[in-house]
Amino acid sequence: MKNSKILVSGAGGQSGTLIVQALAAQQYQVRALVRNTAKAQYVADLPGVNVYTGDMTVQETLKAALEGVERAMLISSANDRMVETQ
């Protein structure tokens, strides 16, 4: 298992799921950030993956997911609110 912790937002979506799966296959420690844990079904049981519930627009929900993270991949929709947030 690689020591580097990587946060992937949007981990419950199509692109986010594929990214989490690829990182887990390369033995990275992944923090999968989802707004709804039901959408994390394809990544929750992968080795090295921990699922966190949070919302990129609500700062208080991100503290635990970001603790110890060295890199982040921000995957989201391209709506104006998310573009500004990122």
Solvent accessible surface area in square Angstrom, and as a share of the most:
residue,aa,sasa,rsa
1,M,118,0.53
2,K,89,0.38
3,N,127,0.65
4,S,19,0.12
5,K,59,0.25
6,I,7,0.04
7,L,3,0.01
8,V,0,0.00
9,S,2,0.01
10,G,31,0.30
11,A,0,0.00
12,G,22,0.21
13,G,37,0.36
14,Q,156,0.69
15,S,63,0.41
16,G,0,0.00
17,T,16,0.09
18,L,111,0.55
19,I,42,0.21
20,V,0,0.00
21,Q,65,0.29
22,A,50,0.39
23,L,22,0.11
24,A,7,0.06
25,A,85,0.66
26,Q,97,0.43
27,Q,102,0.45
28,Y,38,0.14
29,Q,48,0.21
30,V,2,0.01
31,R,26,0.09
32,A,0,0.00
33,L,4,0.02
34,V,6,0.04
35,R,181,0.66
36,N,75,0.39
37,T,81,0.47
38,A,70,0.54
39,K,127,0.54
40,A,3,0.02
41,Q,117,0.52
42,Y,143,0.54
43,V,1,0.00
44,A,47,0.37
45,D,139,0.72
46,L,54,0.27
47,P,93,0.59
48,G,25,0.24
49,V,12,0.07
50,N,87,0.45
51,V,47,0.27
52,Y,56,0.21
53,T,76,0.44
54,G,6,0.06
55,D,29,0.15
56,M,39,0.17
57,T,49,0.28
58,V,57,0.33
59,Q,147,0.65
60,E,144,0.65
61,T,55,0.32
62,L,19,0.09
63,K,160,0.68
64,A,62,0.48
65,A,1,0.01
66,L,79,0.39
67,E,121,0.54
68,G,50,0.49
69,V,31,0.18
70,E,123,0.55
71,R,138,0.50
72,A,53,0.41
73,M,79,0.35
74,L,69,0.34
75,I,45,0.23
76,S,50,0.32
77,S,69,0.45
78,A,91,0.70
79,N,78,0.40
80,D,129,0.67
81,R,141,0.52
82,M,24,0.11
83,V,99,0.57
84,E,152,0.68
85,T,50,0.29
86,Q,97,0.43
